[in-house]
Amino acid sequence: MQEFLLRFCIGGLAVSAFAVLSDIFRPKSFAGLFGAAPSIALSTLAIALSQHGSDYMAVEARSMVVGSAALCLYCIVVCRLMKRHGLRALLATAGALIVWIAIAFAGKWAFLGS
């Protein structure tokens, strides 16, 4: 229960900080991006550091980087499939899941070992 309370407090503070940043920067469409993902990642890393130490936190951080790179490439592939080949969103996203999974597992193997 204490971990959830800690995660809630850290996440809430981080969301507030990123909400202020989203008000400062343009375009306003980045507000959701600044509000959600960084705050959850930072609270997770803070809890990992406090409970498991810096080595564990480093593995968590590398995993987040690999996952975000895989998501970025997935988004690029989906956009290309929809714009260049005229595929519907459901077909493009379902087909590109293979890319996301392949990049995620390749990154895990390359950066984190088997």
Contact map, one row per residue, 1 for C-alpha under 8 A:
111110000000000000000000000000000000000000000000000000000000000000000000000000000000000000000000000000000000000000
111111000000000000000000000000000000000000000000000000000000000000000000000000000000000000000000000000000000000000
111111100000000000000000000000000000000000000010000000000000000000000000000000000000000000000000000000000000000000
111111110000000000000000000000000000000000000000000000000000000000000000000000000000000000000000000000000000000000
111111111000000000000000000000000000000000000000000000000000000000000000000000000000000000000000000000000000000000
011111111100000000000000000000000000000000000010000000000000000000000000000000000000000000000000000000000000000000
001111111110000000000000000000000000000000110010000000000000000000000000000000000000000000000000000000000000000000
000111111111000000000000000000000000000000000000000000000000000000000000000000000000000000000000000000000000000000
000011111111100000000000000000000000000000000000000000000000000000000000000000000000000000000000000000000000000000
000001111111110000000000000000000000001001100000000000000000000000000000000000000000000000000000000000000000000000
000000111111111000000000000000000000001101100000000000000000000000000000000000000000000000000000000000000000000000
000000011111111100000000000000000000001000000000000000000000000000000000000000000000000000000000000000000000000000
000000001111111110000000000000000000000000000000000000000000000000000000000000000000000000000000000000000000000000
000000000111111111000000000000000010011101100000000000000000000000000000000000000000000000000000000000000000000000
000000000011111111100000000000000111001000000000000000000000000000000000000000000000000000000000000000000000000000
000000000001111111110000000000000010000000000000000000000000000000000000000000000000000000000000000000000000000000
000000000000111111111000000000000000000000000000000000000000000000000000000000000000000000000000000000000000000000
000000000000011111111100000000000110011000000000000000000000000000000000000000000000000000000000000000000000000000
000000000000001111111110000000100110000000000000000000000000000000000000000000000000000000000000000000000000000000
000000000000000111111111000000000000000000000000000000000000000000000000000000000000000000000000000000000000000000
000000000000000011111111100000000100000000000000000000000000000000000000000000000000000000000000000000000000000000
000000000000000001111111110101100110000000000000000000000000000000000000000000000000000000000000000000000000000000
000000000000000000111111110100100000000000000000000000000000000000000000000000000000000000000000000000000000000000
000000000000000000011111110000000000000000000000000000000000000000000000000000000000000000000000000000000000000000
000000000000000000001111111100000000000000000000000000000000000000000000000000000000000000000000000000000000000000
000000000000000000000111111111000000000000000000000000000000000000000000000000000000000000000000000000000000000000
000000000000000000000000111111000000000000000000000000000000000000000000000000000000000000000000000000000000000000
000000000000000000000110111111100000000000000000000000000000000000000000000000000000000000000000000000000000000000
000000000000000000000000011111111000000000000000000000000000000000000000000000000000000000000000000000000000000000
000000000000000000000100011111111100000000000000000000000000000000000000000000000000000000000000000000000000000000
000000000000000000100110000111111110000000000000000000000000000000000000000000000000000000000000000000000000000000
000000000000000000000000000011111111000000000000000000000000000000000000000000000000000000000000000000000000000000
000000000000000000000000000011111111110000000000000000000000000000000000000000000000000000000000000000000000000000
000000000000001001101100000001111111111000000000000000000000000000000000000000000000000000000000000000000000000000
000000000000011101100100000000111111111000000000000000000000000000000000000000000000000000000000000000000000000000
000000000000001000000000000000011111111100000000000000000000000000000000000000000000000000000000000000000000000000
000000000000000000000000000000001111111110000000000000000000000000000000000000000000000000000000000000000000000000
000000000000010001000000000000001111111111000000000000000000000000000000000000000000000000000000000000000000000000
000000000111011001000000000000000111111111100000000000000000000000000000000000000000000000000000000000000000000000
000000000010010000000000000000000001111111110000000000000000000000000000000000000000000000000000000000000000000000
000000000000000000000000000000000000111111111000000000000000000100000000000000000000000000000000000000000000000000
000000000110010000000000000000000000011111111100000000000000000000000000000000000000000000000000000000000000000000
000000100110010000000000000000000000001111111110000000000000000000000000000000000000000000000000000000000000000000
000000100000000000000000000000000000000111111111000000000000000000000000000000000000000000000000000000000000000000
000000000000000000000000000000000000000011111111100000001001100000000000000000000000000000000000000000000000000000
000000000000000000000000000000000000000001111111110000000000000000000000000000000000000000000000000000000000000000
001001100000000000000000000000000000000000111111111000000000000000000000000000000000000000000000000000000000000000
000000000000000000000000000000000000000000011111111111011001000000000000000000000000000000000000000000000000000000
000000000000000000000000000000000000000000001111111111011000000000000000000000000000000000000000000000000000000000
000000000000000000000000000000000000000000000111111110000000000000000000000000000000000000000000000000000000000000
000000000000000000000000000000000000000000000011111110000000000000000000000000000000000000000000000000000000000000
000000000000000000000000000000000000000000000001111111111000000000000000000000000000000000000000000000000000000000
000000000000000000000000000000000000000000000001111111111000000000000000000000000000000000000000000000000000000000
000000000000000000000000000000000000000000000001100111111100000000000000000000000000000000000000000000000000000000
000000000000000000000000000000000000000000000000000111111110000000000000000000000000000000000000000000000000000000
000000000000000000000000000000000000000000000001100111111111000000000000000000000000000000000000000000000000000000
000000000000000000000000000000000000000000001001100111111111100000000000000000000000000000000000000000000000000000
000000000000000000000000000000000000000000000000000001111111110000000000000000000000000000000000000000000000000000
000000000000000000000000000000000000000000000000000000111111111000000000000000000000000000000000000000000000000100
000000000000000000000000000000000000000000001001000000011111111100000000000000000000000000000000000000000000000000
000000000000000000000000000000000000000000001000000000001111111110000000000000000000000000000000000000000000000000
000000000000000000000000000000000000000000000000000000000111111111000000000000000000000000000000000000000000001100
000000000000000000000000000000000000000000000000000000000011111111100000000000000000000000000000000000000001000100
000000000000000000000000000000000000000010000000000000000001111111110000000000000000000000000000000000000000000000
000000000000000000000000000000000000000000000000000000000000111111111000000000000000000000000000000000000000000000
000000000000000000000000000000000000000000000000000000000000011111111100000000000000000000000000000000010011000000
000000000000000000000000000000000000000000000000000000000000001111111110000000000000000000000000000000010000000000
000000000000000000000000000000000000000000000000000000000000000111111111000000000000000000000000000000000000000000
000000000000000000000000000000000000000000000000000000000000000011111111100000000000000000000000000000100000000000
000000000000000000000000000000000000000000000000000000000000000001111111110000000000000000000000001110110000000000
000000000000000000000000000000000000000000000000000000000000000000111111111000000000000000000000000100000000000000
000000000000000000000000000000000000000000000000000000000000000000011111111100000000000000000000000000000000000000
000000000000000000000000000000000000000000000000000000000000000000001111111110000000000000000000001100000000000000
000000000000000000000000000000000000000000000000000000000000000000000111111111000000000000000001101100000000000000
000000000000000000000000000000000000000000000000000000000000000000000011111111100000000000000000000000000000000000
000000000000000000000000000000000000000000000000000000000000000000000001111111110000000000000000000000000000000000
000000000000000000000000000000000000000000000000000000000000000000000000111111111000000000000001001000000000000000
000000000000000000000000000000000000000000000000000000000000000000000000011111111100000010011001000000000000000000
000000000000000000000000000000000000000000000000000000000000000000000000001111111110000000000000000000000000000000
000000000000000000000000000000000000000000000000000000000000000000000000000111111111100000000000000000000000000000
000000000000000000000000000000000000000000000000000000000000000000000000000011111111111000010000000000000000000000
000000000000000000000000000000000000000000000000000000000000000000000000000001111111111110010000000000000000000000
000000000000000000000000000000000000000000000000000000000000000000000000000000111111111000000000000000000000000000
000000000000000000000000000000000000000000000000000000000000000000000000000000011111110000000000000000000000000000
000000000000000000000000000000000000000000000000000000000000000000000000000000011111111000000000000000000000000000
000000000000000000000000000000000000000000000000000000000000000000000000000000001111111100000000000000000000000000
000000000000000000000000000000000000000000000000000000000000000000000000000000001110111110110000000000000000000000
000000000000000000000000000000000000000000000000000000000000000000000000000000000100011111110000000000000000000000
000000000000000000000000000000000000000000000000000000000000000000000000000001000100001111111000000000000000000000
000000000000000000000000000000000000000000000000000000000000000000000000000000000000000111111100000000000000000000
000000000000000000000000000000000000000000000000000000000000000000000000000000000000001111111110000000000000000000
000000000000000000000000000000000000000000000000000000000000000000000000000001001100001111111111000000000000000000
000000000000000000000000000000000000000000000000000000000000000000000000000001000000000011111111100000000000000000
000000000000000000000000000000000000000000000000000000000000000000000000000000000000000001111111110000000000000000
000000000000000000000000000000000000000000000000000000000000000000000000000000000000000000111111111000000000000000
000000000000000000000000000000000000000000000000000000000000000000000000010011000000000000011111111100000000000000
000000000000000000000000000000000000000000000000000000000000000000000000010000000000000000001111111110000000000000
000000000000000000000000000000000000000000000000000000000000000000000000000000000000000000000111111111000000000000
000000000000000000000000000000000000000000000000000000000000000000000100110010000000000000000011111111100000000000
000000000000000000000000000000000000000000000000000000000000000000000110110000000000000000000001111111110000000000
000000000000000000000000000000000000000000000000000000000000000000000100000000000000000000000000111111111000000000
000000000000000000000000000000000000000000000000000000000000000000000000000000000000000000000000011111111100000000
000000000000000000000000000000000000000000000000000000000000000000001100000000000000000000000000001111111110000000
000000000000000000000000000000000000000000000000000000000000000001100100000000000000000000000000000111111111000000
000000000000000000000000000000000000000000000000000000000000000000000000000000000000000000000000000011111111100000
000000000000000000000000000000000000000000000000000000000000000000000000000000000000000000000000000001111111110000
000000000000000000000000000000000000000000000000000000000000000001000000000000000000000000000000000000111111111100
000000000000000000000000000000000000000000000000000000000000001001000000000000000000000000000000000000011111111111
000000000000000000000000000000000000000000000000000000000000000000000000000000000000000000000000000000001111111111
000000000000000000000000000000000000000000000000000000000000000000000000000000000000000000000000000000000111111110
000000000000000000000000000000000000000000000000000000000000010000000000000000000000000000000000000000000011111110
000000000000000000000000000000000000000000000000000000000010011000000000000000000000000000000000000000000011111111
000000000000000000000000000000000000000000000000000000000000000000000000000000000000000000000000000000000001111111
000000000000000000000000000000000000000000000000000000000000000000000000000000000000000000000000000000000001100111
